[in-house]
Amino acid sequence: MIYYELKIESGDNVIEITEESTIYFAEVFLDTINNDTQKKSNAMLARVTIQGNIDESINDRLIKISEWARDLNDKTTYRKVTLTVKEDATTILRTYEIPDMFVCDYREVYGNPSDDKTAFFELNLTQKETKLKDFNTY
């Protein structure tokens, strides 16, 4: 089973989701904006999608993420995001450190109790244009 840890930083403001069973999906996508491009250019973005379960233990952090999604202040809109992907409690497969991320979309879905995921969130992030050189992978 894969485990994820998410850390979102803006100055002293830090949001962390580290519980093993909360995040169940993460995608890191280096996206060439124009798929018809014929040479390497700066027209590339880092995009991150994260999905996880909503439960009472992380409500305060999800409210902070929702507030970030609605934030229009240039000083706090762009934040450093660190996503750690783990194979188990001690084995890290990958760590992504991506500065200057902003929220493209945030949603919370409350479904049918017969579904496996009765309440989940989805966070779609994009890195600020021209900042791809600051993207780090470990």
VMD Tcl script that builds the backbone (N, CA, C; Angstrom):
set m [mol new atoms 414]
animate dup $m
set s [atomselect $m all]
$s set {name element resname resid chain x y z} {
  {N N MET 1 A 0.844 -1.185 0.000}
  {CA C MET 1 A 0.000 0.000 0.000}
  {C C MET 1 A 0.889 1.247 0.000}
  {N N ILE 2 A 0.470 2.254 -0.719}
  {CA C ILE 2 A 1.198 3.520 -0.805}
  {C C ILE 2 A 0.603 4.490 0.216}
  {N N TYR 3 A 1.487 5.248 0.857}
  {CA C TYR 3 A 1.087 6.265 1.828}
  {C C TYR 3 A 1.582 7.623 1.352}
  {N N TYR 4 A 0.854 8.661 1.718}
  {CA C TYR 4 A 1.201 10.008 1.278}
  {C C TYR 4 A 1.246 10.955 2.468}
  {N N GLU 5 A 2.143 11.934 2.368}
  {CA C GLU 5 A 2.190 13.034 3.323}
  {C C GLU 5 A 2.202 14.329 2.520}
  {N N LEU 6 A 1.392 15.279 2.946}
  {CA C LEU 6 A 1.267 16.555 2.260}
  {C C LEU 6 A 1.590 17.678 3.230}
  {N N LYS 7 A 2.436 18.602 2.773}
  {CA C LYS 7 A 2.777 19.774 3.572}
  {C C LYS 7 A 2.655 20.999 2.674}
  {N N ILE 8 A 1.907 21.995 3.154}
  {CA C ILE 8 A 1.672 23.236 2.410}
  {C C ILE 8 A 2.165 24.375 3.291}
  {N N GLU 9 A 3.106 25.189 2.763}
  {CA C GLU 9 A 3.735 26.216 3.584}
  {C C GLU 9 A 3.633 27.597 2.942}
  {N N SER 10 A 3.335 28.569 3.804}
  {CA C SER 10 A 3.379 29.973 3.436}
  {C C SER 10 A 3.826 30.735 4.677}
  {N N GLY 11 A 5.133 31.047 4.751}
  {CA C GLY 11 A 5.672 31.679 5.947}
  {C C GLY 11 A 5.496 30.773 7.146}
  {N N ASP 12 A 4.889 31.293 8.202}
  {CA C ASP 12 A 4.638 30.504 9.412}
  {C C ASP 12 A 3.378 29.652 9.313}
  {N N ASN 13 A 2.604 29.844 8.265}
  {CA C ASN 13 A 1.364 29.105 8.070}
  {C C ASN 13 A 1.679 27.762 7.410}
  {N N VAL 14 A 1.442 26.666 8.137}
  {CA C VAL 14 A 1.732 25.328 7.627}
  {C C VAL 14 A 0.484 24.455 7.784}
  {N N ILE 15 A 0.135 23.756 6.707}
  {CA C ILE 15 A -0.956 22.788 6.724}
  {C C ILE 15 A -0.328 21.434 6.410}
  {N N GLU 16 A -0.540 20.451 7.273}
  {CA C GLU 16 A 0.016 19.119 7.035}
  {C C GLU 16 A -1.069 18.060 7.148}
  {N N ILE 17 A -1.026 17.120 6.230}
  {CA C ILE 17 A -1.869 15.922 6.305}
  {C C ILE 17 A -0.917 14.739 6.228}
  {N N THR 18 A -0.766 14.052 7.347}
  {CA C THR 18 A 0.216 12.967 7.424}
  {C C THR 18 A -0.392 11.637 7.862}
  {N N GLU 19 A -1.689 11.624 8.165}
  {CA C GLU 19 A -2.318 10.375 8.581}
  {C C GLU 19 A -2.276 9.370 7.437}
  {N N GLU 20 A -1.925 8.133 7.760}
  {CA C GLU 20 A -1.694 7.115 6.727}
  {C C GLU 20 A -2.892 6.840 5.836}
  {N N SER 21 A -4.085 6.889 6.349}
  {CA C SER 21 A -5.244 6.476 5.552}
  {C C SER 21 A -6.018 7.637 4.942}
  {N N THR 22 A -5.533 8.866 5.068}
  {CA C THR 22 A -6.312 10.006 4.582}
  {C C THR 22 A -6.178 10.196 3.075}
  {N N ILE 23 A -4.972 10.436 2.578}
  {CA C ILE 23 A -4.774 10.633 1.139}
  {C C ILE 23 A -4.661 9.258 0.482}
  {N N TYR 24 A -5.474 9.019 -0.537}
  {CA C TYR 24 A -5.445 7.725 -1.220}
  {C C TYR 24 A -5.031 7.837 -2.692}
  {N N PHE 25 A -4.839 9.060 -3.197}
  {CA C PHE 25 A -4.424 9.228 -4.589}
  {C C PHE 25 A -3.626 10.514 -4.714}
  {N N ALA 26 A -2.530 10.441 -5.467}
  {CA C ALA 26 A -1.750 11.636 -5.782}
  {C C ALA 26 A -1.174 11.478 -7.177}
  {N N GLU 27 A -1.191 12.566 -7.917}
  {CA C GLU 27 A -0.614 12.576 -9.260}
  {C C GLU 27 A 0.238 13.828 -9.411}
  {N N VAL 28 A 1.456 13.646 -9.882}
  {CA C VAL 28 A 2.342 14.757 -10.216}
  {C C VAL 28 A 2.497 14.711 -11.729}
  {N N PHE 29 A 2.162 15.811 -12.385}
  {CA C PHE 29 A 2.090 15.837 -13.842}
  {C C PHE 29 A 2.873 17.042 -14.345}
  {N N LEU 30 A 3.907 16.795 -15.120}
  {CA C LEU 30 A 4.647 17.868 -15.783}
  {C C LEU 30 A 4.027 18.020 -17.160}
  {N N ASP 31 A 3.299 19.087 -17.323}
  {CA C ASP 31 A 2.393 19.263 -18.448}
  {C C ASP 31 A 2.936 20.283 -19.441}
  {N N THR 32 A 3.187 19.836 -20.672}
  {CA C THR 32 A 3.500 20.760 -21.752}
  {C C THR 32 A 2.181 21.380 -22.186}
  {N N ILE 33 A 2.092 22.680 -22.068}
  {CA C ILE 33 A 0.825 23.374 -22.287}
  {C C ILE 33 A 0.318 23.166 -23.716}
  {N N ASN 34 A 1.197 23.289 -24.683}
  {CA C ASN 34 A 0.831 23.109 -26.085}
  {C C ASN 34 A 1.344 21.748 -26.537}
  {N N ASN 35 A 0.460 20.794 -26.731}
  {CA C ASN 35 A 0.865 19.439 -27.109}
  {C C ASN 35 A 1.402 19.351 -28.532}
  {N N ASP 36 A 1.273 20.419 -29.320}
  {CA C ASP 36 A 1.809 20.433 -30.677}
  {C C ASP 36 A 3.205 21.042 -30.727}
  {N N THR 37 A 3.800 21.263 -29.569}
  {CA C THR 37 A 5.126 21.887 -29.538}
  {C C THR 37 A 6.160 21.005 -30.237}
  {N N GLN 38 A 7.140 21.638 -30.882}
  {CA C GLN 38 A 8.151 20.890 -31.628}
  {C C GLN 38 A 9.543 21.052 -31.058}
  {N N LYS 39 A 9.667 21.785 -29.969}
  {CA C LYS 39 A 10.952 21.893 -29.292}
  {C C LYS 39 A 10.698 22.211 -27.822}
  {N N LYS 40 A 11.686 21.945 -27.010}
  {CA C LYS 40 A 11.561 22.214 -25.577}
  {C C LYS 40 A 11.453 23.717 -25.354}
  {N N SER 41 A 10.537 24.104 -24.479}
  {CA C SER 41 A 10.336 25.529 -24.218}
  {C C SER 41 A 9.928 25.714 -22.762}
  {N N ASN 42 A 9.664 26.951 -22.399}
  {CA C ASN 42 A 9.202 27.258 -21.051}
  {C C ASN 42 A 7.707 27.018 -20.885}
  {N N ALA 43 A 7.057 26.568 -21.926}
  {CA C ALA 43 A 5.614 26.368 -21.885}
  {C C ALA 43 A 5.269 25.035 -21.224}
  {N N MET 44 A 5.732 24.867 -19.987}
  {CA C MET 44 A 5.495 23.642 -19.246}
  {C C MET 44 A 5.121 24.008 -17.815}
  {N N LEU 45 A 4.172 23.262 -17.254}
  {CA C LEU 45 A 3.701 23.517 -15.896}
  {C C LEU 45 A 3.781 22.248 -15.064}
  {N N ALA 46 A 3.976 22.427 -13.767}
  {CA C ALA 46 A 3.850 21.318 -12.819}
  {C C ALA 46 A 2.431 21.364 -12.265}
  {N N ARG 47 A 1.763 20.232 -12.328}
  {CA C ARG 47 A 0.411 20.126 -11.792}
  {C C ARG 47 A 0.374 18.964 -10.797}
  {N N VAL 48 A -0.374 19.127 -9.740}
  {CA C VAL 48 A -0.505 18.090 -8.718}
  {C C VAL 48 A -1.987 17.921 -8.406}
  {N N THR 49 A -2.437 16.672 -8.357}
  {CA C THR 49 A -3.802 16.344 -7.945}
  {C C THR 49 A -3.714 15.422 -6.742}
  {N N ILE 50 A -4.484 15.739 -5.721}
  {CA C ILE 50 A -4.504 14.944 -4.502}
  {C C ILE 50 A -5.954 14.668 -4.140}
  {N N GLN 51 A -6.239 13.413 -3.791}
  {CA C GLN 51 A -7.569 13.040 -3.324}
  {C C GLN 51 A -7.427 12.332 -1.985}
  {N N GLY 52 A -8.390 12.588 -1.114}
  {CA C GLY 52 A -8.337 11.942 0.191}
  {C C GLY 52 A -9.700 11.907 0.852}
  {N N ASN 53 A -9.766 11.127 1.913}
  {CA C ASN 53 A -10.997 10.976 2.677}
  {C C ASN 53 A -11.215 12.162 3.602}
  {N N ILE 54 A -12.458 12.544 3.738}
  {CA C ILE 54 A -12.833 13.577 4.696}
  {C C ILE 54 A -13.318 12.883 5.959}
  {N N ASP 55 A -12.727 13.246 7.076}
  {CA C ASP 55 A -13.253 12.818 8.364}
  {C C ASP 55 A -12.974 13.901 9.402}
  {N N GLU 56 A -13.556 13.730 10.539}
  {CA C GLU 56 A -13.488 14.766 11.574}
  {C C GLU 56 A -12.060 15.118 11.968}
  {N N SER 57 A -11.140 14.172 11.897}
  {CA C SER 57 A -9.765 14.413 12.357}
  {C C SER 57 A -9.012 15.430 11.509}
  {N N ILE 58 A -9.437 15.672 10.278}
  {CA C ILE 58 A -8.726 16.636 9.430}
  {C C ILE 58 A -9.600 17.819 9.011}
  {N N ASN 59 A -10.777 17.960 9.596}
  {CA C ASN 59 A -11.681 19.057 9.228}
  {C C ASN 59 A -11.009 20.415 9.297}
  {N N ASP 60 A -10.251 20.685 10.357}
  {CA C ASP 60 A -9.620 22.004 10.504}
  {C C ASP 60 A -8.639 22.274 9.373}
  {N N ARG 61 A -7.904 21.258 8.942}
  {CA C ARG 61 A -6.937 21.437 7.861}
  {C C ARG 61 A -7.619 21.588 6.514}
  {N N LEU 62 A -8.714 20.879 6.306}
  {CA C LEU 62 A -9.451 21.029 5.047}
  {C C LEU 62 A -10.105 22.396 4.956}
  {N N ILE 63 A -10.534 22.936 6.065}
  {CA C ILE 63 A -11.079 24.305 6.065}
  {C C ILE 63 A -9.976 25.282 5.667}
  {N N LYS 64 A -8.753 25.083 6.166}
  {CA C LYS 64 A -7.633 25.955 5.793}
  {C C LYS 64 A -7.304 25.826 4.307}
  {N N ILE 65 A -7.389 24.615 3.767}
  {CA C ILE 65 A -7.151 24.426 2.327}
  {C C ILE 65 A -8.252 25.120 1.526}
  {N N SER 66 A -9.497 25.016 1.980}
  {CA C SER 66 A -10.602 25.696 1.321}
  {C C SER 66 A -10.407 27.212 1.342}
  {N N GLU 67 A -9.936 27.732 2.462}
  {CA C GLU 67 A -9.652 29.166 2.553}
  {C C GLU 67 A -8.527 29.560 1.599}
  {N N TRP 68 A -7.500 28.709 1.489}
  {CA C TRP 68 A -6.404 28.971 0.550}
  {C C TRP 68 A -6.943 29.009 -0.881}
  {N N ALA 69 A -7.845 28.110 -1.208}
  {CA C ALA 69 A -8.414 28.066 -2.564}
  {C C ALA 69 A -9.114 29.369 -2.926}
  {N N ARG 70 A -9.629 30.071 -1.924}
  {CA C ARG 70 A -10.350 31.332 -2.148}
  {C C ARG 70 A -9.476 32.559 -1.929}
  {N N ASP 71 A -8.219 32.352 -1.586}
  {CA C ASP 71 A -7.285 33.442 -1.270}
  {C C ASP 71 A -6.835 34.146 -2.547}
  {N N LEU 72 A -6.947 35.459 -2.571}
  {CA C LEU 72 A -6.530 36.243 -3.738}
  {C C LEU 72 A -5.338 37.145 -3.436}
  {N N ASN 73 A -4.755 37.013 -2.263}
  {CA C ASN 73 A -3.629 37.833 -1.849}
  {C C ASN 73 A -2.336 37.271 -2.450}
  {N N ASP 74 A -1.617 38.066 -3.244}
  {CA C ASP 74 A -0.393 37.599 -3.900}
  {C C ASP 74 A 0.649 37.059 -2.911}
  {N N LYS 75 A 0.635 37.566 -1.682}
  {CA C LYS 75 A 1.629 37.133 -0.694}
  {C C LYS 75 A 1.335 35.753 -0.133}
  {N N THR 76 A 0.098 35.295 -0.179}
  {CA C THR 76 A -0.254 33.998 0.401}
  {C C THR 76 A -0.891 33.025 -0.583}
  {N N THR 77 A -1.197 33.481 -1.790}
  {CA C THR 77 A -1.789 32.595 -2.797}
  {C C THR 77 A -0.810 31.519 -3.233}
  {N N TYR 78 A 0.444 31.891 -3.417}
  {CA C TYR 78 A 1.474 30.957 -3.887}
  {C C TYR 78 A 2.192 30.368 -2.682}
  {N N ARG 79 A 2.202 29.041 -2.611}
  {CA C ARG 79 A 2.767 28.359 -1.442}
  {C C ARG 79 A 3.663 27.200 -1.874}
  {N N LYS 80 A 4.573 26.856 -0.987}
  {CA C LYS 80 A 5.439 25.696 -1.218}
  {C C LYS 80 A 4.671 24.443 -0.818}
  {N N VAL 81 A 4.651 23.468 -1.722}
  {CA C VAL 81 A 3.970 22.205 -1.469}
  {C C VAL 81 A 5.011 21.091 -1.497}
  {N N THR 82 A 4.988 20.264 -0.459}
  {CA C THR 82 A 5.849 19.086 -0.404}
  {C C THR 82 A 4.954 17.867 -0.321}
  {N N LEU 83 A 5.125 16.976 -1.286}
  {CA C LEU 83 A 4.376 15.723 -1.327}
  {C C LEU 83 A 5.369 14.592 -1.180}
  {N N THR 84 A 5.176 13.765 -0.165}
  {CA C THR 84 A 6.037 12.606 0.060}
  {C C THR 84 A 5.222 11.351 -0.204}
  {N N VAL 85 A 5.792 10.457 -1.018}
  {CA C VAL 85 A 5.147 9.194 -1.364}
  {C C VAL 85 A 5.947 8.091 -0.687}
  {N N LYS 86 A 5.261 7.270 0.136}
  {CA C LYS 86 A 5.932 6.229 0.901}
  {C C LYS 86 A 5.393 4.853 0.544}
  {N N GLU 87 A 6.292 3.898 0.516}
  {CA C GLU 87 A 5.893 2.505 0.304}
  {C C GLU 87 A 5.372 1.901 1.599}
  {N N ASP 88 A 5.977 2.300 2.706}
  {CA C ASP 88 A 5.550 1.902 4.041}
  {C C ASP 88 A 5.981 3.005 5.008}
  {N N ALA 89 A 5.920 2.742 6.290}
  {CA C ALA 89 A 6.198 3.786 7.280}
  {C C ALA 89 A 7.612 4.348 7.183}
  {N N THR 90 A 8.565 3.576 6.666}
  {CA C THR 90 A 9.964 4.032 6.652}
  {C C THR 90 A 10.580 4.177 5.262}
  {N N THR 91 A 9.942 3.663 4.239}
  {CA C THR 91 A 10.518 3.673 2.892}
  {C C THR 91 A 9.900 4.771 2.039}
  {N N ILE 92 A 10.678 5.795 1.756}
  {CA C ILE 92 A 10.209 6.897 0.921}
  {C C ILE 92 A 10.530 6.582 -0.535}
  {N N LEU 93 A 9.498 6.579 -1.368}
  {CA C LEU 93 A 9.698 6.347 -2.800}
  {C C LEU 93 A 10.089 7.639 -3.517}
  {N N ARG 94 A 9.451 8.741 -3.116}
  {CA C ARG 94 A 9.709 10.002 -3.785}
  {C C ARG 94 A 9.235 11.148 -2.897}
  {N N THR 95 A 9.973 12.241 -2.959}
  {CA C THR 95 A 9.545 13.494 -2.335}
  {C C THR 95 A 9.611 14.574 -3.394}
  {N N TYR 96 A 8.526 15.309 -3.526}
  {CA C TYR 96 A 8.442 16.432 -4.455}
  {C C TYR 96 A 8.351 17.709 -3.629}
  {N N GLU 97 A 9.214 18.665 -3.905}
  {CA C GLU 97 A 9.137 19.993 -3.311}
  {C C GLU 97 A 8.887 20.980 -4.441}
  {N N ILE 98 A 7.739 21.621 -4.378}
  {CA C ILE 98 A 7.326 22.489 -5.478}
  {C C ILE 98 A 6.911 23.847 -4.907}
  {N N PRO 99 A 7.742 24.848 -5.085}
  {CA C PRO 99 A 7.368 26.186 -4.605}
  {C C PRO 99 A 6.395 26.863 -5.563}
  {N N ASP 100 A 5.760 27.889 -5.059}
  {CA C ASP 100 A 4.890 28.743 -5.874}
  {C C ASP 100 A 3.721 27.998 -6.499}
  {N N MET 101 A 3.112 27.116 -5.721}
  {CA C MET 101 A 1.901 26.423 -6.177}
  {C C MET 101 A 0.678 27.248 -5.781}
  {N N PHE 102 A -0.361 27.146 -6.590}
  {CA C PHE 102 A -1.636 27.770 -6.249}
  {C C PHE 102 A -2.758 26.783 -6.530}
  {N N VAL 103 A -3.917 27.030 -5.939}
  {CA C VAL 103 A -5.057 26.136 -6.085}
  {C C VAL 103 A -5.815 26.483 -7.360}
  {N N CYS 104 A -5.901 25.515 -8.260}
  {CA C CYS 104 A -6.756 25.671 -9.452}
  {C C CYS 104 A -8.188 25.283 -9.112}
  {N N ASP 105 A -8.330 24.142 -8.437}
  {CA C ASP 105 A -9.656 23.640 -8.078}
  {C C ASP 105 A -9.573 22.941 -6.726}
  {N N TYR 106 A -10.606 23.123 -5.939}
  {CA C TYR 106 A -10.760 22.377 -4.695}
  {C C TYR 106 A -12.216 21.982 -4.597}
  {N N ARG 107 A -12.447 20.713 -4.286}
  {CA C ARG 107 A -13.830 20.282 -4.133}
  {C C ARG 107 A -13.940 19.270 -3.004}
  {N N GLU 108 A -15.112 19.267 -2.403}
  {CA C GLU 108 A -15.468 18.272 -1.404}
  {C C GLU 108 A -16.728 17.590 -1.897}
  {N N VAL 109 A -16.732 16.257 -1.846}
  {CA C VAL 109 A -17.857 15.478 -2.353}
  {C C VAL 109 A -18.389 14.617 -1.216}
  {N N TYR 110 A -19.695 14.674 -1.036}
  {CA C TYR 110 A -20.356 13.867 -0.014}
  {C C TYR 110 A -21.321 12.949 -0.745}
  {N N GLY 111 A -21.010 11.665 -0.753}
  {CA C GLY 111 A -21.750 10.736 -1.601}
  {C C GLY 111 A -22.714 9.855 -0.849}
  {N N ASN 112 A -23.129 8.847 -1.542}
  {CA C ASN 112 A -24.064 7.851 -1.061}
  {C C ASN 112 A -23.365 6.950 -0.036}
  {N N PRO 113 A -23.983 6.669 1.115}
  {CA C PRO 113 A -23.344 5.812 2.121}
  {C C PRO 113 A -23.005 4.413 1.617}
  {N N SER 114 A -23.620 3.958 0.525}
  {CA C SER 114 A -23.292 2.635 -0.009}
  {C C SER 114 A -21.995 2.653 -0.818}
  {N N ASP 115 A -21.486 3.856 -1.142}
  {CA C ASP 115 A -20.216 3.968 -1.853}
  {C C ASP 115 A -19.057 3.734 -0.901}
  {N N ASP 116 A -17.919 3.326 -1.443}
  {CA C ASP 116 A -16.714 3.154 -0.624}
  {C C ASP 116 A -16.249 4.478 -0.048}
  {N N LYS 117 A -16.340 5.534 -0.824}
  {CA C LYS 117 A -15.857 6.853 -0.403}
  {C C LYS 117 A -17.067 7.763 -0.230}
  {N N THR 118 A -17.589 7.823 0.982}
  {CA C THR 118 A -18.791 8.618 1.201}
  {C C THR 118 A -18.489 10.103 1.272}
  {N N ALA 119 A -17.274 10.469 1.677}
  {CA C ALA 119 A -16.897 11.881 1.721}
  {C C ALA 119 A -15.421 11.985 1.356}
  {N N PHE 120 A -15.131 12.743 0.297}
  {CA C PHE 120 A -13.736 12.891 -0.095}
  {C C PHE 120 A -13.491 14.301 -0.618}
  {N N PHE 121 A -12.189 14.665 -0.649}
  {CA C PHE 121 A -11.792 15.960 -1.190}
  {C C PHE 121 A -10.849 15.738 -2.363}
  {N N GLU 122 A -10.804 16.726 -3.243}
  {CA C GLU 122 A -9.856 16.721 -4.349}
  {C C GLU 122 A -9.239 18.106 -4.439}
  {N N LEU 123 A -7.921 18.135 -4.466}
  {CA C LEU 123 A -7.156 19.369 -4.531}
  {C C LEU 123 A -6.324 19.342 -5.800}
  {N N ASN 124 A -6.549 20.320 -6.684}
  {CA C ASN 124 A -5.790 20.438 -7.924}
  {C C ASN 124 A -4.927 21.692 -7.847}
  {N N LEU 125 A -3.627 21.493 -7.954}
  {CA C LEU 125 A -2.658 22.576 -7.814}
  {C C LEU 125 A -1.869 22.747 -9.106}
  {N N THR 126 A -1.422 23.963 -9.349}
  {CA C THR 126 A -0.542 24.264 -10.479}
  {C C THR 126 A 0.559 25.181 -9.983}
  {N N GLN 127 A 1.749 24.985 -10.521}
  {CA C GLN 127 A 2.861 25.849 -10.154}
  {C C GLN 127 A 2.817 27.126 -10.988}
  {N N LYS 128 A 3.197 28.216 -10.350}
  {CA C LYS 128 A 3.237 29.512 -11.020}
  {C C LYS 128 A 4.136 29.432 -12.256}
  {N N GLU 129 A 3.709 30.091 -13.303}
  {CA C GLU 129 A 4.444 30.098 -14.570}
  {C C GLU 129 A 5.898 30.531 -14.370}
  {N N THR 130 A 6.795 29.933 -15.078}
  {CA C THR 130 A 8.247 30.180 -15.107}
  {C C THR 130 A 8.971 29.728 -13.835}
  {N N LYS 131 A 8.330 28.966 -12.978}
  {CA C LYS 131 A 8.964 28.508 -11.735}
  {C C LYS 131 A 9.372 27.033 -11.792}
  {N N LEU 132 A 9.236 26.397 -12.935}
  {CA C LEU 132 A 9.523 24.970 -13.046}
  {C C LEU 132 A 10.963 24.634 -12.667}
  {N N LYS 133 A 11.892 25.558 -12.883}
  {CA C LYS 133 A 13.298 25.308 -12.537}
  {C C LYS 133 A 13.488 25.106 -11.034}
  {N N ASP 134 A 12.515 25.557 -10.219}
  {CA C ASP 134 A 12.601 25.416 -8.767}
  {C C ASP 134 A 11.939 24.146 -8.245}
  {N N PHE 135 A 11.395 23.351 -9.135}
  {CA C PHE 135 A 10.758 22.058 -8.804}
  {C C PHE 135 A 11.860 21.076 -8.437}
  {N N ASN 136 A 11.736 20.420 -7.278}
  {CA C ASN 136 A 12.757 19.455 -6.842}
  {C C ASN 136 A 12.144 18.095 -6.580}
  {N N THR 137 A 12.870 17.061 -6.970}
  {CA C THR 137 A 12.454 15.686 -6.733}
  {C C THR 137 A 13.585 14.959 -6.021}
  {N N TYR 138 A 13.234 14.240 -4.970}
  {CA C TYR 138 A 14.238 13.468 -4.212}
  {C C TYR 138 A 13.822 12.018 -4.130}
}
mol reanalyze $m
mol bondsrecalc $m
mol representation Tube
mol addrep $m
